[in-house]
Structures are given as C-alpha cells and as structure tokens.
Amino acid sequence: MAKVYVFLADGFEDVEALIPVDVLRRGGVEVVTVSVADDSQVVESAHGVQMVADVLAGDCDFSDADLLLLPGGMPGASNLYNNSVVRQALKEQAAANRRIAAICAAPAVVLGQMGLLDGRNATCYPGFERMLGQGARYTGALVTVDGNITTGEGPAAAFPFAYELLAQLADETVSDQIAEGMRFKHLMQQ
C-alpha cells in the first residue's frame, strides 16, 4: 500500500488538504496528516477550521513516503516553506526521485523557492507563477504532471488533482472508480 504524508500548516486551504486525503483514503492509500505547528497536532485552516493532525512533523521519518503532499492557502504555504522539517523532507524526497505534489500557492511558494521546479512544467494559483523558479514553465492547467512532481492550480482543482494522485499511487482504474462513485464524472458531463 502506498503511503502519503500531507503537511498541514496554520493557514492551509481546507479543500486542498481534505479532498486529497478523502480521495486517497477511499482508494486504499495510507494517508498521514502532519502538523507543522509548534508542538501541537491542532492546525487551523485559512477559514478558521481546526483540524487534529495524525502526527507532528518533528516526530516523523519520511523515508517511507511514496508521496509528500503540500496544500496551498495563505499563509499556509508560507508557513510550510518556513518549516525546516518540511524543506528537508522535500529535499530528500526529490533527491530520491520520489513523488511530490503541491497545489495552489504551494507549488510556487514552497517548491519554486526551493528550486524544485526549475526547468519543469508546473501550475499554481494565478499570480504566483513568477515564483515558480528559473526556467519553470507555467501551464495554467488545473493539474500538471512533470516527472515525479504534480502541481494543481487552486481550490477548484482539488478533485482532479486528487484523482491524478490516486491514479499514480494505485492505478487509473481505481481512480476512475472512486471518481465515478463520488459523482465527479457525472458532474464533468454537465
């Protein structure tokens, strides 16, 4: 079973974190929510929703991660970037060529500032594209996959972003079945 760590910092965008958690768990993926708040598993979203994460970032060993996932939101994305545990985990994940995913502001604010998108195709929330990195090519798509990095545009992209990640971690058939069961495919036919 694939294992995903979802980093949660104060100010994270609610749907960009919880929709992927929901979709991935429905698809049989092990998902661990990780608080980057100082000594508290309680993290507050950009819209004032308090969530209790499974673990604290400082207590984790991310070497078994098939995917590290970064929701966006502000100041959530900045809080992720400012956390040394998050940056170190991402450096190690990238060096091992394992999967990384970020959505909304996080592709630019975190991955872009770290240089992880240099020379790659990526998407992010409009207005943040200047921060994607040297030679990064902004696609403006809902979801963009370039090698081991998947990026999403913003809150409305949370479902297609999550289904893409599930297809990568399980397979496309499982992802399609979950999307159909959640009535996403029906919605897209309207």
Secondary structure, DSSP 4 states (H G I P E B T S, - for coil): --EEEEEE-TTB-HHHHHHHHHHHHHTT-EEEEEE-STT-SEEEBTTS-EEE-SEEGGG--GGG-SEEEE---TTHHHHHHT-HHHHHHHHHHHHTT-EEEEETTHIIIIIIHHTTTTTSEE--STT-GGGS-TT-EE---SEEEETTEEEE-SGGGHHHHHHHHHHHHS-HHHHHHHHHHTTHHHHHT-
